[in-house]
Each structure stands twice: as C-alpha cells, then as structure tokens.
Amino acid sequence: MSHGIQRFETGRRMSKAVVHGDTVYLCGQVGIPGEGIEAQTREALSRVQTLLESVGSDKSRMLQVIIWLKSMEHFNAMNEIWEEWVPEGTAPARACGQSALASDDLLVEFTVTAALK
C-alpha cells in the first residue's frame, strides 16, 4: 500500500524523487565529479530543476534546501551561482555545512524539499 506516496526513478538504494501529498523530496543532487565548484554547482542545480519539473514542481516552490560542501572555501563561489539561479523572492529555508561527500571529486551536494504546483 502506497499511502499516497509516489516514487520516481526508483532503484534498490533510493528514488530520485518522492512525492507525498503536496510535498516533493529529492535525493541529493551533485555535479560532474572532477569539475570545479562553479561547474558542479551549475550542473547540480540544473539536475534539481529537471527533477522538480518532471514531477510537477519548479525551483520557485522550494521549501528547504540543505547544501553540503566538501570545503567551506567554496561557500562564496557556490553562493554566487545559487543567487543567480534562485528566482527573486523565492529563497527557501536553507542550511549549508561542510561534509565528506560520496566521492573525493565531488565538491557540492544539494538536498531539496519542495511544494507541488
């Protein structure tokens, strides 16, 4: 029984997106390993946008975003791209911290919760 839960692009370990009620939960989104922080941030945010749109939401409907950086040295560079990407007046609640990521080549990961349209 699903109890109103929809899972998208589901594998053994995770689903890329889960919708419950009017809320969308995305798995962590990263860029291309080995690229710089700017390229990884742009790619990860592009993936966030694509996933949100695929389930009927968009980046203006983000409720909360948790950002993991390999190093806080990348904070300002990531924020420059983030601020260009987030529509004016729609900034979600947000947390950002430093963490070891799944691969040494990854510099940033975004975990997003959003509302459906």
N, C-alpha and C positions, 0 to 999 in steps of 0.2 A: 504494500500500500504506500503511495507516494505522499499522502497528506498535503497535496498541493505543491510539492517540490518538483521542479523541472531541472534536469541536469543536461548540460550541453558539452559536447566533445569530451565524453567521459571515457576514462581509461581505468586501468587497475588501481593506480595510485590517487588519481584526482580527476575532477571535472574542471574544464577551463572556466566555466561559468555555472552558477547555480542560482535559480530564481525561486524564491519562496514568498508568496503573497505579492506585494508590490516592491520587493527588495531584490536587488541583484548583487551577488557576491562573486568577485573574480579571483582566480588563483593569481599568485604573484606573477607579474609581467616584467621581463628583462629585455635587454637589447642583445646585440650580437657580440658574443664573447670576443675579446681582443681589441675591440674598437675603443676609442676614447670616451670619456664621460659624456661629452656632448652628443655623439652619435648614439651611444647606448640609451641615453635619456630620450632622445627623439624617437628611436625605434620602440622602446618600451611604451611610451605614451601613444604612439601610433597603434600598437597592439591593444592597449587599453581601449582606445576609441573604437577600433574594429570590433572587439568583443562586445562592448556596450551596445553598439549599433546592431549587432547580429541578434541580440535578444530583446530589442525594442527600447533601448535607453540611449543616452548620449552623455558626453562629458559635462554638460551643464547640469546634469542630475546627480552628480557625485555627492555622496553624503559624508564619507570618510575615506581618507587615503593614508596608508601607512607606507612610509618610504624608508628603505634600508640602503645605506651607502656603505661600500667597502671601507671608505675613509671619509671622515668629515672634511678633509681637504677639498673634496668635490662638492661641498654644500653650495657654494656660491654659483658655480658653473651649472649645476643641476637646476638651481632656482631660477636662473636667467631663462632657461628653456621652459621650465614649468610655468613661469609667469606669462610668457608669450602664448602658451598653449591653453591655459585655463581661461574661459570666457570671463570678461569683466563682470564682477558682481556675483559670480557663482562659485567662489572658492569654497571647497569642502572643509570640514574639520580635518586636521592633519597632524600627524606625528612623523618625526624623522629621527632615525638613530643610526648608529654605526654597527655593522654586523659582518660576520663571516658569511659569504653567500655560497651557493651550491658549487661554484667553480671559482678558482682564483682569478680567472679572466673577466668575471662579472664585476661591475662597479656599482650598479644600482638595481633595485627591485621595487616595484610598486604593487601594493595590495589595495584593491578598490572595492568599496561598497557603494551602491548607487540605487536610486529610485527608478522604477519603470516610468514610462511616459503615461 
